[in-house]
Amino acid sequence: MPKLIKGNAIVDDNWQLIGAEDEIPQGRVLMPLARWLALDDERRLGGDTAPWLDSDQEFADALPELLKAGLIAVNFPTFMDGRGFSIAEILRQQHGYRGELRAIGYLIQDQLFFLKRCGFDAFQLREGTDLKAALASLQPFSVTYQTSADTDRPLFRRRT
């Protein structure tokens, strides 16, 4: 079973990622947003299906349904595409999404700390990635100054 980083641990990934044309298998399934929206309400919100967004995808019209999902994945087609960072900030900070927000696709270890700061709490890294080193990269700094999705108060407000 594949592994992913979720929270501050390496865990088994029990979700299968499928494309727009793939047959829907048994079990927990991540699928493109349009396909997820086409499911009936019971199947869509039952907890065994979840949407994934491409970084260039418009999703404003789907926000009411997206915010009900227990998991939303954002696909990074290349490590140079930063639009997924904005998607996380929009979902977490502007719309209060509280479910799992997972980064998938072409991610590199150097981005994980910043992805976490934007609101991602799970990371599906490419096969062959050293997950222990990647997990350690989530905590490169002992203190952050600014507020973000993972810190609601600036440093000067955290002093006792």
TIVO-2410 file (N, C-alpha, C; in nm, 3 decimals):
# residues 160
REC num residu      c1      c2      c3 atome chaine
REC   1      M   0.084  -0.118   0.000     N      A
REC   1      M   0.000   0.000   0.000    CA      A
REC   1      M   0.089   0.125   0.000     C      A
REC   2      P   0.060   0.222  -0.085     N      A
REC   2      P   0.141   0.344  -0.088    CA      A
REC   2      P   0.135   0.420   0.045     C      A
REC   3      K   0.235   0.504   0.067     N      A
REC   3      K   0.243   0.583   0.190    CA      A
REC   3      K   0.229   0.731   0.155     C      A
REC   4      L   0.186   0.808   0.254     N      A
REC   4      L   0.181   0.952   0.239    CA      A
REC   4      L   0.211   1.016   0.374     C      A
REC   5      I   0.239   1.144   0.372     N      A
REC   5      I   0.258   1.219   0.496    CA      A
REC   5      I   0.126   1.287   0.527     C      A
REC   6      K   0.077   1.261   0.647     N      A
REC   6      K  -0.050   1.320   0.691    CA      A
REC   6      K  -0.030   1.368   0.833     C      A
REC   7      G  -0.059   1.495   0.856     N      A
REC   7      G  -0.029   1.551   0.987    CA      A
REC   7      G   0.121   1.549   1.006     C      A
REC   8      N   0.167   1.486   1.108     N      A
REC   8      N   0.311   1.474   1.133    CA      A
REC   8      N   0.355   1.329   1.135     C      A
REC   9      A   0.296   1.248   1.046     N      A
REC   9      A   0.328   1.106   1.044    CA      A
REC   9      A   0.326   1.052   0.901     C      A
REC  10      I   0.394   0.941   0.884     N      A
REC  10      I   0.389   0.867   0.758    CA      A
REC  10      I   0.283   0.759   0.777     C      A
REC  11      V   0.182   0.760   0.691     N      A
REC  11      V   0.069   0.668   0.706    CA      A
REC  11      V   0.041   0.598   0.574     C      A
REC  12      D  -0.036   0.489   0.581     N      A
REC  12      D  -0.081   0.420   0.461    CA      A
REC  12      D  -0.183   0.508   0.389     C      A
REC  13      D  -0.174   0.511   0.258     N      A
REC  13      D  -0.271   0.585   0.177    CA      A
REC  13      D  -0.377   0.488   0.130     C      A
REC  14      N  -0.496   0.501   0.182     N      A
REC  14      N  -0.603   0.409   0.145    CA      A
REC  14      N  -0.698   0.468   0.041     C      A
REC  15      W  -0.652   0.571  -0.031     N      A
REC  15      W  -0.729   0.632  -0.140    CA      A
REC  15      W  -0.665   0.595  -0.273     C      A
REC  16      Q  -0.751   0.564  -0.371     N      A
REC  16      Q  -0.704   0.536  -0.508    CA      A
REC  16      Q  -0.734   0.658  -0.594     C      A
REC  17      L  -0.637   0.699  -0.673     N      A
REC  17      L  -0.652   0.813  -0.762    CA      A
REC  17      L  -0.692   0.763  -0.899     C      A
REC  18      I  -0.805   0.816  -0.953     N      A
REC  18      I  -0.848   0.776  -1.087    CA      A
REC  18      I  -0.867   0.899  -1.174     C      A
REC  19      G  -0.867   0.877  -1.304     N      A
REC  19      G  -0.887   0.984  -1.400    CA      A
REC  19      G  -1.033   0.997  -1.441     C      A
REC  20      A  -1.056   1.081  -1.539     N      A
REC  20      A  -1.192   1.111  -1.584    CA      A
REC  20      A  -1.259   0.993  -1.652     C      A
REC  21      E  -1.181   0.906  -1.714     N      A
REC  21      E  -1.238   0.795  -1.791    CA      A
REC  21      E  -1.226   0.660  -1.722     C      A
REC  22      D  -1.152   0.653  -1.613     N      A
REC  22      D  -1.130   0.524  -1.545    CA      A
REC  22      D  -1.258   0.473  -1.480     C      A
REC  23      E  -1.268   0.342  -1.473     N      A
REC  23      E  -1.379   0.281  -1.401    CA      A
REC  23      E  -1.361   0.308  -1.252     C      A
REC  24      I  -1.471   0.331  -1.181     N      A
REC  24      I  -1.464   0.359  -1.038    CA      A
REC  24      I  -1.449   0.228  -0.963     C      A
REC  25      P  -1.334   0.208  -0.897     N      A
REC  25      P  -1.311   0.083  -0.824    CA      A
REC  25      P  -1.381   0.084  -0.688     C      A
REC  26      Q  -1.378  -0.030  -0.622     N      A
REC  26      Q  -1.428  -0.039  -0.485    CA      A
REC  26      Q  -1.331   0.033  -0.392     C      A
REC  27      G  -1.379   0.080  -0.281     N      A
REC  27      G  -1.294   0.146  -0.183    CA      A
REC  27      G  -1.301   0.297  -0.195     C      A
REC  28      R  -1.205   0.362  -0.136     N      A
REC  28      R  -1.200   0.508  -0.132    CA      A
REC  28      R  -1.132   0.560  -0.259     C      A
REC  29      V  -1.196   0.657  -0.323     N      A
REC  29      V  -1.153   0.700  -0.455    CA      A
REC  29      V  -1.144   0.853  -0.464     C      A
REC  30      L  -1.028   0.901  -0.511     N      A
REC  30      L  -1.009   1.042  -0.547    CA      A
REC  30      L  -1.031   1.053  -0.697     C      A
REC  31      M  -1.116   1.147  -0.738     N      A
REC  31      M  -1.148   1.161  -0.880    CA      A
REC  31      M  -1.154   1.308  -0.920     C      A
REC  32      P  -1.145   1.337  -1.050     N      A
REC  32      P  -1.153   1.475  -1.095    CA      A
REC  32      P  -1.283   1.542  -1.046     C      A
REC  33      L  -1.275   1.672  -1.022     N      A
REC  33      L  -1.388   1.746  -0.966    CA      A
REC  33      L  -1.516   1.726  -1.047     C      A
REC  34      A  -1.511   1.739  -1.178     N      A
REC  34      A  -1.632   1.727  -1.260    CA      A
REC  34      A  -1.696   1.590  -1.243     C      A
REC  35      R  -1.616   1.488  -1.235     N      A
REC  35      R  -1.669   1.352  -1.218    CA      A
REC  35      R  -1.730   1.337  -1.079     C      A
REC  36      W  -1.665   1.393  -0.978     N      A
REC  36      W  -1.717   1.387  -0.841    CA      A
REC  36      W  -1.850   1.460  -0.830     C      A
REC  37      L  -1.860   1.576  -0.894     N      A
REC  37      L  -1.985   1.654  -0.889    CA      A
REC  37      L  -2.099   1.581  -0.959     C      A
REC  38      A  -2.070   1.497  -1.057     N      A
REC  38      A  -2.172   1.423  -1.131    CA      A
REC  38      A  -2.230   1.306  -1.051     C      A
REC  39      L  -2.165   1.267  -0.943     N      A
REC  39      L  -2.217   1.157  -0.861    CA      A
REC  39      L  -2.343   1.203  -0.787     C      A
REC  40      D  -2.426   1.106  -0.750     N      A
REC  40      D  -2.543   1.143  -0.670    CA      A
REC  40      D  -2.497   1.185  -0.530     C      A
REC  41      D  -2.581   1.261  -0.460     N      A
REC  41      D  -2.544   1.318  -0.330    CA      A
REC  41      D  -2.498   1.213  -0.231     C      A
REC  42      E  -2.566   1.100  -0.226     N      A
REC  42      E  -2.532   0.996  -0.130    CA      A
REC  42      E  -2.390   0.943  -0.156     C      A
REC  43      R  -2.358   0.918  -0.280     N      A
REC  43      R  -2.225   0.866  -0.314    CA      A
REC  43      R  -2.118   0.973  -0.298     C      A
REC  44      R  -2.151   1.097  -0.339     N      A
REC  44      R  -2.053   1.205  -0.333    CA      A
REC  44      R  -2.016   1.240  -0.190     C      A
REC  45      L  -2.113   1.240  -0.101     N      A
REC  45      L  -2.089   1.285   0.036    CA      A
REC  45      L  -2.082   1.171   0.136     C      A
REC  46      G  -2.077   1.047   0.089     N      A
REC  46      G  -2.073   0.932   0.176    CA      A
REC  46      G  -1.939   0.904   0.242     C      A
REC  47      G  -1.834   0.971   0.199     N      A
REC  47      G  -1.703   0.954   0.260    CA      A
REC  47      G  -1.608   0.862   0.185     C      A
REC  48      D  -1.656   0.795   0.080     N      A
REC  48      D  -1.570   0.705   0.003    CA      A
REC  48      D  -1.524   0.764  -0.129     C      A
REC  49      T  -1.567   0.886  -0.160     N      A
REC  49      T  -1.521   0.954  -0.280    CA      A
REC  49      T  -1.479   1.095  -0.241     C      A
REC  50      A  -1.385   1.148  -0.315     N      A
REC  50      A  -1.338   1.285  -0.289    CA      A
REC  50      A  -1.289   1.344  -0.421     C      A
REC  51      P  -1.295   1.477  -0.433     N      A
REC  51      P  -1.252   1.541  -0.556    CA      A
REC  51      P  -1.104   1.578  -0.554     C      A
REC  52      W  -1.046   1.583  -0.674     N      A
REC  52      W  -0.915   1.647  -0.688    CA      A
REC  52      W  -0.927   1.755  -0.793     C      A
REC  53      L  -0.856   1.864  -0.765     N      A
REC  53      L  -0.856   1.981  -0.853    CA      A
REC  53      L  -0.722   1.992  -0.922     C      A
REC  54      D  -0.725   2.030  -1.048     N      A
REC  54      D  -0.601   2.068  -1.115    CA      A
REC  54      D  -0.571   2.212  -1.076     C      A
REC  55      S  -0.445   2.249  -1.079     N      A
REC  55      S  -0.405   2.381  -1.033    CA      A
REC  55      S  -0.462   2.493  -1.119     C      A
REC  56      D  -0.500   2.464  -1.244     N      A
REC  56      D  -0.554   2.568  -1.331    CA      A
REC  56      D  -0.706   2.564  -1.339     C      A
REC  57      Q  -0.769   2.488  -1.253     N      A
REC  57      Q  -0.913   2.465  -1.260    CA      A
REC  57      Q  -0.992   2.571  -1.184     C      A
REC  58      E  -1.095   2.621  -1.248     N      A
REC  58      E  -1.189   2.712  -1.181    CA      A
REC  58      E  -1.282   2.627  -1.094     C      A
REC  59      F  -1.303   2.669  -0.971     N      A
REC  59      F  -1.387   2.588  -0.883    CA      A
REC  59      F  -1.487   2.672  -0.802     C      A
REC  60      A  -1.497   2.800  -0.830     N      A
REC  60      A  -1.584   2.888  -0.753    CA      A
REC  60      A  -1.729   2.840  -0.755     C      A
REC  61      D  -1.779   2.796  -0.870     N      A
REC  61      D  -1.918   2.750  -0.879    CA      A
REC  61      D  -1.942   2.623  -0.797     C      A
REC  62      A  -1.838   2.546  -0.773     N      A
REC  62      A  -1.850   2.420  -0.699    CA      A
REC  62      A  -1.822   2.435  -0.550     C      A
REC  63      L  -1.790   2.556  -0.505     N      A
REC  63      L  -1.752   2.575  -0.364    CA      A
REC  63      L  -1.852   2.521  -0.263     C      A
REC  64      P  -1.983   2.544  -0.278     N      A
REC  64      P  -2.076   2.491  -0.177    CA      A
REC  64      P  -2.064   2.339  -0.160     C      A
REC  65      E  -2.044   2.267  -0.270     N      A
REC  65      E  -2.029   2.122  -0.260    CA      A
REC  65      E  -1.889   2.084  -0.212     C      A
REC  66      L  -1.787   2.153  -0.261     N      A
REC  66      L  -1.650   2.124  -0.220    CA      A
REC  66      L  -1.633   2.136  -0.069     C      A
REC  67      L  -1.692   2.237  -0.010     N      A
REC  67      L  -1.675   2.260   0.133    CA      A
REC  67      L  -1.739   2.151   0.218     C      A
REC  68      K  -1.822   2.066   0.158     N      A
REC  68      K  -1.883   1.952   0.228    CA      A
REC  68      K  -1.795   1.828   0.223     C      A
REC  69      A  -1.697   1.827   0.134     N      A
REC  69      A  -1.611   1.710   0.115    CA      A
REC  69      A  -1.517   1.694   0.234     C      A
REC  70      G  -1.495   1.572   0.276     N      A
REC  70      G  -1.403   1.544   0.386    CA      A
REC  70      G  -1.257   1.552   0.344     C      A
REC  71      L  -1.232   1.545   0.214     N      A
REC  71      L  -1.097   1.548   0.157    CA      A
REC  71      L  -1.104   1.618   0.023     C      A
REC  72      I  -1.011   1.708   0.001     N      A
REC  72      I  -0.992   1.770  -0.131    CA      A
REC  72      I  -0.843   1.758  -0.163     C      A
REC  73      A  -0.813   1.708  -0.281     N      A
REC  73      A  -0.674   1.699  -0.327    CA      A
REC  73      A  -0.651   1.805  -0.434     C      A
REC  74      V  -0.531   1.860  -0.434     N      A
REC  74      V  -0.492   1.957  -0.536    CA      A
REC  74      V  -0.372   1.900  -0.610     C      A
REC  75      N  -0.386   1.891  -0.741     N      A
REC  75      N  -0.282   1.832  -0.825    CA      A
REC  75      N  -0.184   1.939  -0.872     C      A
REC  76      F  -0.056   1.913  -0.849     N      A
REC  76      F   0.053   1.999  -0.897    CA      A
REC  76      F   0.114   1.930  -1.019     C      A
REC  77      P   0.089   1.982  -1.141     N      A
REC  77      P   0.140   1.915  -1.260    CA      A
REC  77      P   0.291   1.927  -1.275     C      A
REC  78      T   0.351   2.028  -1.211     N      A
REC  78      T   0.496   2.048  -1.212    CA      A
REC  78      T   0.532   2.120  -1.083     C      A
REC  79      F   0.652   2.101  -1.034     N      A
REC  79      F   0.690   2.165  -0.910    CA      A
REC  79      F   0.700   2.317  -0.925     C      A
REC  80      M   0.704   2.367  -1.048     N      A
REC  80      M   0.713   2.511  -1.072    CA      A
REC  80      M   0.577   2.579  -1.074     C      A
REC  81      D   0.469   2.504  -1.064     N      A
REC  81      D   0.334   2.559  -1.070    CA      A
REC  81      D   0.287   2.591  -0.929     C      A
REC  82      G   0.281   2.719  -0.895     N      A
REC  82      G   0.246   2.761  -0.761    CA      A
REC  82      G   0.098   2.789  -0.738     C      A
REC  83      R   0.014   2.765  -0.838     N      A
REC  83      R  -0.128   2.797  -0.823    CA      A
REC  83      R  -0.196   2.713  -0.715     C      A
REC  84      G  -0.146   2.593  -0.691     N      A
REC  84      G  -0.203   2.509  -0.586    CA      A
REC  84      G  -0.189   2.570  -0.448     C      A
REC  85      F  -0.082   2.648  -0.426     N      A
REC  85      F  -0.065   2.719  -0.299    CA      A
REC  85      F  -0.181   2.816  -0.280     C      A
REC  86      S  -0.218   2.886  -0.387     N      A
REC  86      S  -0.329   2.981  -0.380    CA      A
REC  86      S  -0.462   2.911  -0.355     C      A
REC  87      I  -0.480   2.796  -0.418     N      A
REC  87      I  -0.604   2.720  -0.397    CA      A
REC  87      I  -0.618   2.683  -0.250     C      A
REC  88      A  -0.510   2.638  -0.188     N      A
REC  88      A  -0.514   2.602  -0.046    CA      A
REC  88      A  -0.550   2.723   0.039     C      A
REC  89      E  -0.489   2.836   0.010     N      A
REC  89      E  -0.517   2.957   0.087    CA      A
REC  89      E  -0.662   2.998   0.070     C      A
REC  90      I  -0.713   2.991  -0.051     N      A
REC  90      I  -0.853   3.027  -0.077    CA      A
REC  90      I  -0.947   2.935   0.001     C      A
REC  91      L  -0.923   2.805  -0.006     N      A
REC  91      L  -1.011   2.711   0.063    CA      A
REC  91      L  -1.004   2.726   0.215     C      A
REC  92      R  -0.883   2.735   0.270     N      A
REC  92      R  -0.867   2.740   0.416    CA      A
REC  92      R  -0.900   2.877   0.474     C      A
REC  93      Q  -0.833   2.981   0.424     N      A
REC  93      Q  -0.843   3.112   0.486    CA      A
REC  93      Q  -0.970   3.187   0.446     C      A
REC  94      Q  -1.004   3.183   0.319     N      A
REC  94      Q  -1.118   3.261   0.273    CA      A
REC  94      Q  -1.252   3.191   0.293     C      A
REC  95      H  -1.251   3.057   0.287     N      A
REC  95      H  -1.378   2.984   0.294    CA      A
REC  95      H  -1.388   2.890   0.413     C      A
REC  96      G  -1.286   2.883   0.496     N      A
REC  96      G  -1.294   2.807   0.620    CA      A
REC  96      G  -1.300   2.656   0.605     C      A
REC  97      Y  -1.247   2.601   0.497     N      A
REC  97      Y  -1.249   2.456   0.479    CA      A
REC  97      Y  -1.170   2.388   0.590     C      A
REC  98      R  -1.229   2.287   0.654     N      A
REC  98      R  -1.166   2.220   0.768    CA      A
REC  98      R  -1.134   2.074   0.744     C      A
REC  99      G  -1.166   2.020   0.628     N      A
REC  99      G  -1.134   1.881   0.598    CA      A
REC  99      G  -0.988   1.864   0.561     C      A
REC 100      E  -0.953   1.743   0.519     N      A
REC 100      E  -0.816   1.716   0.477    CA      A
REC 100      E  -0.790   1.783   0.343     C      A
REC 101      L  -0.678   1.852   0.334     N      A
REC 101      L  -0.636   1.915   0.210    CA      A
REC 101      L  -0.503   1.850   0.170     C      A
REC 102      R  -0.507   1.776   0.060     N      A
REC 102      R  -0.393   1.693   0.020    CA      A
REC 102      R  -0.327   1.746  -0.107     C      A
REC 103      A  -0.196   1.758  -0.105     N      A
REC 103      A  -0.119   1.795  -0.223    CA      A
REC 103      A  -0.076   1.667  -0.294     C      A
REC 104      I  -0.103   1.659  -0.423     N      A
REC 104      I  -0.066   1.543  -0.503    CA      A
REC 104      I   0.006   1.591  -0.629     C      A
REC 105      G   0.071   1.502  -0.697     N      A
REC 105      G   0.136   1.537  -0.822    CA      A
REC 105      G   0.285   1.555  -0.805     C      A
REC 106      Y   0.340   1.651  -0.876     N      A
REC 106      Y   0.484   1.674  -0.878    CA      A
REC 106      Y   0.521   1.770  -0.766     C      A
REC 107      L   0.554   1.715  -0.652     N      A
REC 107      L   0.595   1.793  -0.536    CA      A
REC 107      L   0.741   1.763  -0.506     C      A
REC 108      I   0.810   1.861  -0.452     N      A
REC 108      I   0.946   1.837  -0.407    CA      A
REC 108      I   0.955   1.871  -0.259     C      A
REC 109      Q   1.049   1.808  -0.194     N      A
REC 109      Q   1.064   1.821  -0.049    CA      A
REC 109      Q   1.078   1.967  -0.005     C      A
REC 110      D   1.146   2.049  -0.082     N      A
REC 110      D   1.168   2.189  -0.045    CA      A
REC 110      D   1.039   2.268  -0.033     C      A
REC 111      Q   0.930   2.221  -0.093     N      A
REC 111      Q   0.803   2.293  -0.091    CA      A
REC 111      Q   0.715   2.258   0.028     C      A
REC 112      L   0.741   2.148   0.094     N      A
REC 112      L   0.646   2.096   0.193    CA      A
REC 112      L   0.617   2.193   0.307     C      A
REC 113      F   0.719   2.258   0.362     N      A
REC 113      F   0.697   2.353   0.470    CA      A
REC 113      F   0.601   2.464   0.426     C      A
REC 114      F   0.620   2.514   0.305     N      A
REC 114      F   0.538   2.624   0.254    CA      A
REC 114      F   0.398   2.577   0.217     C      A
REC 115      L   0.387   2.453   0.168     N      A
REC 115      L   0.255   2.395   0.143    CA      A
REC 115      L   0.177   2.383   0.274     C      A
REC 116      K   0.244   2.341   0.378     N      A
REC 116      K   0.180   2.330   0.509    CA      A
REC 116      K   0.134   2.467   0.557     C      A
REC 117      R   0.217   2.569   0.540     N      A
REC 117      R   0.181   2.704   0.582    CA      A
REC 117      R   0.058   2.756   0.509     C      A
REC 118      C   0.037   2.710   0.385     N      A
REC 118      C  -0.079   2.752   0.307    CA      A
REC 118      C  -0.206   2.676   0.344     C      A
REC 119      G  -0.191   2.564   0.414     N      A
REC 119      G  -0.310   2.490   0.456    CA      A
REC 119      G  -0.314   2.344   0.424     C      A
REC 120      F  -0.217   2.293   0.350     N      A
REC 120      F  -0.216   2.150   0.321    CA      A
REC 120      F  -0.178   2.073   0.448     C      A
REC 121      D  -0.245   1.961   0.471     N      A
REC 121      D  -0.212   1.878   0.587    CA      A
REC 121      D  -0.180   1.734   0.549     C      A
REC 122      A  -0.177   1.705   0.419     N      A
REC 122      A  -0.138   1.572   0.371    CA      A
REC 122      A  -0.063   1.589   0.239     C      A
REC 123      F   0.036   1.502   0.218     N      A
REC 123      F   0.124   1.514   0.102    CA      A
REC 123      F   0.148   1.376   0.042     C      A
REC 124      Q   0.104   1.358  -0.081     N      A
REC 124      Q   0.127   1.234  -0.153    CA      A
REC 124      Q   0.245   1.257  -0.246     C      A
REC 125      L   0.361   1.212  -0.203     N      A
REC 125      L   0.483   1.235  -0.278    CA      A
REC 125      L   0.508   1.123  -0.379     C      A
REC 126      R   0.592   1.152  -0.476     N      A
REC 126      R   0.620   1.055  -0.580    CA      A
REC 126      R   0.691   0.933  -0.524     C      A
REC 127      E   0.670   0.821  -0.590     N      A
REC 127      E   0.735   0.697  -0.549    CA      A
REC 127      E   0.886   0.715  -0.551     C      A
REC 128      G   0.952   0.661  -0.450     N      A
REC 128      G   1.096   0.673  -0.440    CA      A
REC 128      G   1.143   0.789  -0.354     C      A
REC 129      T   1.052   0.875  -0.310     N      A
REC 129      T   1.088   0.987  -0.224    CA      A
REC 129      T   1.118   0.936  -0.084     C      A
REC 130      D   1.220   0.989  -0.021     N      A
REC 130      D   1.254   0.955   0.118    CA      A
REC 130      D   1.153   1.024   0.209     C      A
REC 131      L   1.053   0.951   0.254     N      A
REC 131      L   0.945   1.010   0.332    CA      A
REC 131      L   0.991   1.058   0.470     C      A
REC 132      K   1.090   0.992   0.529     N      A
REC 132      K   1.140   1.038   0.659    CA      A
REC 132      K   1.207   1.174   0.646     C      A
REC 133      A   1.285   1.194   0.542     N      A
REC 133      A   1.348   1.324   0.519    CA      A
REC 133      A   1.243   1.428   0.485     C      A
REC 134      A   1.143   1.389   0.408     N      A
REC 134      A   1.036   1.482   0.373    CA      A
REC 134      A   0.957   1.523   0.498     C      A
REC 135      L   0.931   1.428   0.585     N      A
REC 135      L   0.861   1.459   0.710    CA      A
REC 135      L   0.941   1.557   0.795     C      A
REC 136      A   1.071   1.537   0.801     N      A
REC 136      A   1.158   1.628   0.878    CA      A
REC 136      A   1.156   1.768   0.818     C      A
REC 137      S   1.137   1.780   0.687     N      A
REC 137      S   1.138   1.911   0.623    CA      A
REC 137      S   1.015   1.995   0.656     C      A
REC 138      L   0.915   1.936   0.718     N      A
REC 138      L   0.797   2.012   0.758    CA      A
REC 138      L   0.824   2.104   0.877     C      A
REC 139      Q   0.932   2.081   0.948     N      A
REC 139      Q   0.965   2.159   1.068    CA      A
REC 139      Q   1.105   2.219   1.060     C      A
REC 140      P   1.140   2.291   0.952     N      A
REC 140      P   1.278   2.342   0.943    CA      A
REC 140      P   1.306   2.460   1.034     C      A
REC 141      F   1.200   2.528   1.077     N      A
REC 141      F   1.217   2.646   1.161    CA      A
REC 141      F   1.144   2.624   1.293     C      A
REC 142      S   1.203   2.671   1.402     N      A
REC 142      S   1.140   2.653   1.533    CA      A
REC 142      S   1.030   2.756   1.557     C      A
REC 143      V   1.037   2.870   1.487     N      A
REC 143      V   0.941   2.978   1.505    CA      A
REC 143      V   0.908   3.039   1.369     C      A
REC 144      T   0.782   3.074   1.350     N      A
REC 144      T   0.742   3.151   1.233    CA      A
REC 144      T   0.687   3.285   1.281     C      A
REC 145      Y   0.704   3.388   1.203     N      A
REC 145      Y   0.662   3.521   1.243    CA      A
REC 145      Y   0.519   3.554   1.203     C      A
REC 146      Q   0.481   3.514   1.082     N      A
REC 146      Q   0.354   3.556   1.026    CA      A
REC 146      Q   0.240   3.460   1.062     C      A
REC 147      T   0.119   3.511   1.046     N      A
REC 147      T   0.002   3.423   1.053    CA      A
REC 147      T  -0.007   3.346   0.921     C      A
REC 148      S  -0.075   3.236   0.925     N      A
REC 148      S  -0.099   3.156   0.804    CA      A
REC 148      S  -0.207   3.055   0.837     C      A
REC 149      A  -0.231   2.963   0.748     N      A
REC 149      A  -0.332   2.861   0.771    CA      A
REC 149      A  -0.297   2.772   0.890     C      A
REC 150      D  -0.166   2.759   0.922     N      A
REC 150      D  -0.127   2.673   1.034    CA      A
REC 150      D  -0.090   2.750   1.161     C      A
REC 151      T  -0.094   2.882   1.157     N      A
REC 151      T  -0.065   2.965   1.275    CA      A
REC 151      T  -0.156   3.087   1.270     C      A
REC 152      D  -0.248   3.095   1.363     N      A
REC 152      D  -0.347   3.203   1.356    CA      A
REC 152      D  -0.304   3.333   1.425     C      A
REC 153      R  -0.191   3.332   1.492     N      A
REC 153      R  -0.144   3.455   1.558    CA      A
REC 153      R   0.001   3.483   1.520     C      A
REC 154      P   0.033   3.612   1.496     N      A
REC 154      P   0.173   3.644   1.467    CA      A
REC 154      P   0.258   3.626   1.592     C      A
REC 155      L   0.387   3.619   1.574     N      A
REC 155      L   0.479   3.592   1.685    CA      A
REC 155      L   0.462   3.689   1.801     C      A
REC 156      F   0.449   3.818   1.773     N      A
REC 156      F   0.440   3.914   1.881    CA      A
REC 156      F   0.315   3.893   1.966     C      A
REC 157      R   0.213   3.827   1.913     N      A
REC 157      R   0.091   3.797   1.991    CA      A
REC 157      R   0.103   3.666   2.068     C      A
REC 158      R   0.205   3.584   2.034     N      A
REC 158      R   0.224   3.455   2.101    CA      A
REC 158      R   0.310   3.465   2.225     C      A
REC 159      R   0.372   3.578   2.247     N      A
REC 159      R   0.457   3.592   2.367    CA      A
REC 159      R   0.372   3.588   2.491     C      A
REC 160      T   0.427   3.531   2.596     N      A
REC 160      T   0.352   3.523   2.722    CA      A
REC 160      T   0.394   3.629   2.821     C      A
***
